[in-house]
Amino acid sequence: MEYRMIRVSGLAALLLAASITAPATAQTSDPAGATVQALDDGLLAIMKGGKALGVAGRSAKIAPIVDRAFDIPLMTRLSVGPAWTTTAPADQTALVAAIRKLTIAQYAGNFDSWSGESFKIAPQVETRGTDKLVRTTLVAPKGEPTAIAYRLRQSGGQWKIIDVFYQNSVSQLATRRSDFAGILGKGGAKALVKHLDQLSAKAAN
């Protein structure tokens, strides 16, 4: 089943990195850290916009930030796995668009209000081969903090997110690959696009 981000509303909180009075508590000179910082700042902005923005407004506001922060084409290819090489180009394009749509819908649907939550990004950026790992923590006024780590890879001269680890252990990429395999095996790429579109519609409600 598709991983669902924890809904942020009222006392609930989600990701990580900034302060209540400023967009972020820790600035990093590392370009990979800066990518995550920009995402965190964007999420905080739509949280504060909340109900006034509405789902459509939050989607419009977070969409360009998602495009800059994530390597959606690579994430899609890695999530589909070996089946990608035998997928028709038109279906590949449709899958990339569906993953992008889902990512935006999840953020717009989950980050729908602000009750004092803040994001705190770790200043230390870890190197993992050719990739980098940036850790952040979502801090809520009440409840336990939520740890999230982003794996980034350079693409076109920019560091972009290719995987997200929830509570530093649950890989979104691995979870999706496992979930998608069964759907692809039964109905192919078109069935997966339909499934992703259904998840997007559900996330936006």
C-alpha positions as CSV (number, residue, x, y, z in Angstrom):
1,M,0.0,0.0,0.0
2,E,1.1,3.5,-0.7
3,Y,2.8,5.3,2.1
4,R,0.6,8.1,3.5
5,M,2.2,11.1,5.1
6,I,0.9,12.0,8.5
7,R,-1.9,14.6,8.2
8,V,-0.9,18.0,9.5
9,S,-3.9,19.7,11.1
10,G,-4.4,21.3,14.5
11,L,-2.0,19.7,16.9
12,A,-0.6,17.3,14.3
13,A,2.7,18.0,12.5
14,L,4.7,16.5,9.7
15,L,8.2,17.1,8.4
16,L,10.9,19.4,9.5
17,A,13.3,22.4,9.7
18,A,12.7,26.2,10.7
19,S,11.7,28.3,13.6
20,I,8.3,29.6,14.6
21,T,9.3,33.2,13.9
22,A,11.5,32.7,10.9
23,P,11.4,30.3,7.9
24,A,14.3,28.2,9.4
25,T,16.4,27.9,12.4
26,A,19.5,26.5,10.7
27,Q,20.9,27.7,7.4
28,T,23.3,25.5,5.5
29,S,25.9,26.5,3.0
30,D,25.8,23.0,1.4
31,P,23.7,23.1,-1.8
32,A,22.0,19.8,-0.9
33,G,21.0,21.3,2.4
34,A,19.8,24.4,0.7
35,T,17.4,22.3,-1.4
36,V,15.8,20.8,1.6
37,Q,15.8,24.2,3.3
38,A,13.8,25.6,0.4
39,L,11.3,22.8,0.6
40,D,10.9,23.2,4.3
41,D,10.3,26.9,3.9
42,G,7.7,26.2,1.2
43,L,5.9,23.7,3.4
44,L,5.8,26.1,6.3
45,A,4.4,28.8,4.0
46,I,1.4,26.6,2.8
47,M,0.8,25.5,6.4
48,K,0.5,29.1,7.5
49,G,-1.7,29.8,4.5
50,G,-3.9,26.9,5.5
51,K,-7.6,27.1,4.9
52,A,-7.3,30.6,3.4
53,L,-5.4,29.2,0.5
54,G,-7.5,26.1,0.1
55,V,-6.3,22.9,-1.5
56,A,-6.0,24.5,-5.0
57,G,-4.1,27.5,-3.6
58,R,-1.7,25.3,-1.6
59,S,-1.1,23.1,-4.6
60,A,-0.3,26.1,-6.8
61,K,2.1,27.4,-4.2
62,I,3.9,24.2,-3.5
63,A,4.1,22.9,-7.1
64,P,7.1,25.0,-8.3
65,I,8.9,24.2,-5.0
66,V,8.4,20.4,-5.6
67,D,9.7,20.8,-9.1
68,R,12.9,22.5,-7.9
69,A,13.4,20.1,-4.9
70,F,12.6,16.7,-6.4
71,D,14.0,14.7,-9.3
72,I,10.6,13.3,-10.1
73,P,11.6,11.6,-13.4
74,L,14.4,9.6,-11.6
75,M,12.2,8.9,-8.6
76,T,9.6,7.5,-10.9
77,R,12.1,5.3,-12.8
78,L,13.5,4.0,-9.6
79,S,10.1,3.3,-8.1
80,V,8.9,1.4,-11.2
81,G,12.2,-0.6,-11.2
82,P,13.1,-3.1,-13.9
83,A,9.8,-2.7,-15.6
84,W,10.7,0.8,-16.6
85,T,12.9,-0.4,-19.5
86,T,10.0,-2.2,-21.1
87,T,7.5,0.6,-20.5
88,A,6.4,2.6,-23.6
89,P,7.7,6.2,-23.7
90,A,4.2,7.6,-23.6
91,D,3.5,5.5,-20.5
92,Q,6.7,6.6,-18.9
93,T,5.7,10.3,-19.4
94,A,2.3,9.6,-17.9
95,L,3.9,7.9,-14.9
96,V,6.2,10.8,-14.2
97,A,3.2,13.2,-14.4
98,A,1.2,11.0,-12.1
99,I,4.0,10.9,-9.5
100,R,4.4,14.6,-9.7
101,K,0.7,15.1,-9.3
102,L,0.6,12.8,-6.3
103,T,3.6,14.5,-4.6
104,I,1.9,17.9,-4.9
105,A,-1.5,16.6,-3.8
106,Q,0.0,14.9,-0.7
107,Y,1.8,18.1,0.4
108,A,-1.2,20.3,-0.3
109,G,-3.6,17.9,1.5
110,N,-1.4,17.1,4.5
111,F,0.2,20.5,5.2
112,D,-3.2,22.3,5.6
113,S,-2.8,24.3,8.8
114,W,-0.3,25.7,11.2
115,S,-0.4,25.5,15.0
116,G,3.1,26.5,16.0
117,E,4.9,23.7,14.2
118,S,8.5,24.4,13.1
119,F,11.2,22.7,11.0
120,K,14.7,22.2,12.2
121,I,17.3,21.2,9.6
122,A,20.6,19.5,10.8
123,P,23.6,21.6,9.7
124,Q,25.6,18.4,9.0
125,V,25.1,17.0,5.5
126,E,26.3,13.4,5.1
127,T,27.9,12.1,2.0
128,R,26.8,8.6,0.7
129,G,28.9,7.8,-2.3
130,T,27.7,10.2,-5.0
131,D,24.6,11.1,-3.0
132,K,24.0,13.3,0.0
133,L,21.8,12.8,3.0
134,V,20.1,15.8,4.7
135,R,18.3,15.2,8.0
136,T,15.5,17.4,9.3
137,T,13.0,17.2,12.2
138,L,9.5,18.4,12.4
139,V,8.9,19.9,15.8
140,A,5.4,20.4,17.1
141,P,4.3,22.3,20.2
142,K,2.9,19.0,21.6
143,G,3.9,15.5,20.8
144,E,7.1,13.8,19.7
145,P,9.3,15.2,16.9
146,T,9.2,13.6,13.5
147,A,12.6,12.7,12.0
148,I,12.9,12.7,8.2
149,A,16.0,12.3,6.0
150,Y,16.3,13.2,2.4
151,R,18.6,11.5,-0.1
152,L,19.7,13.8,-2.8
153,R,21.6,13.4,-6.1
154,Q,23.1,15.9,-8.4
155,S,21.1,16.5,-11.6
156,G,21.8,19.2,-14.1
157,G,24.1,20.9,-11.7
158,Q,21.6,20.9,-8.9
159,W,21.0,18.7,-5.9
160,K,17.6,17.1,-6.0
161,I,15.7,14.8,-3.7
162,I,15.4,11.2,-4.9
163,D,14.2,9.4,-1.7
164,V,12.7,10.3,1.6
165,F,13.2,8.3,4.8
166,Y,10.5,8.6,7.4
167,Q,11.7,8.3,11.0
168,N,15.1,7.7,9.5
169,S,14.2,4.1,8.4
170,V,11.1,3.9,6.1
171,S,12.2,4.5,2.5
172,Q,9.5,6.0,0.4
173,L,11.3,4.7,-2.7
174,A,11.5,1.1,-1.4
175,T,7.9,1.2,-0.2
176,R,6.7,2.5,-3.6
177,R,8.7,-0.1,-5.6
178,S,7.1,-2.8,-3.5
179,D,3.6,-1.4,-3.9
180,F,3.9,-0.7,-7.6
181,A,5.3,-4.1,-8.5
182,G,2.0,-5.9,-8.0
183,I,0.0,-3.3,-9.9
184,L,2.4,-3.3,-12.8
185,G,2.4,-7.1,-12.9
186,K,-1.4,-7.2,-13.1
187,G,-2.3,-4.2,-15.2
188,G,0.8,-2.6,-16.5
189,A,1.7,1.1,-16.6
190,K,-1.8,2.3,-17.3
191,A,-3.2,0.6,-14.2
192,L,-0.4,2.2,-12.1
193,V,-1.3,5.7,-13.5
194,K,-4.9,5.1,-12.6
195,H,-3.9,4.0,-9.1
196,L,-1.7,7.1,-8.6
197,D,-4.5,9.4,-9.8
198,Q,-6.8,7.8,-7.3
199,L,-4.3,8.4,-4.5
200,S,-3.9,12.0,-5.7
201,A,-7.7,12.6,-5.5
202,K,-7.9,11.1,-2.1
203,A,-4.9,13.1,-0.8
204,A,-6.5,16.3,-1.9
205,N,-9.8,15.7,0.0
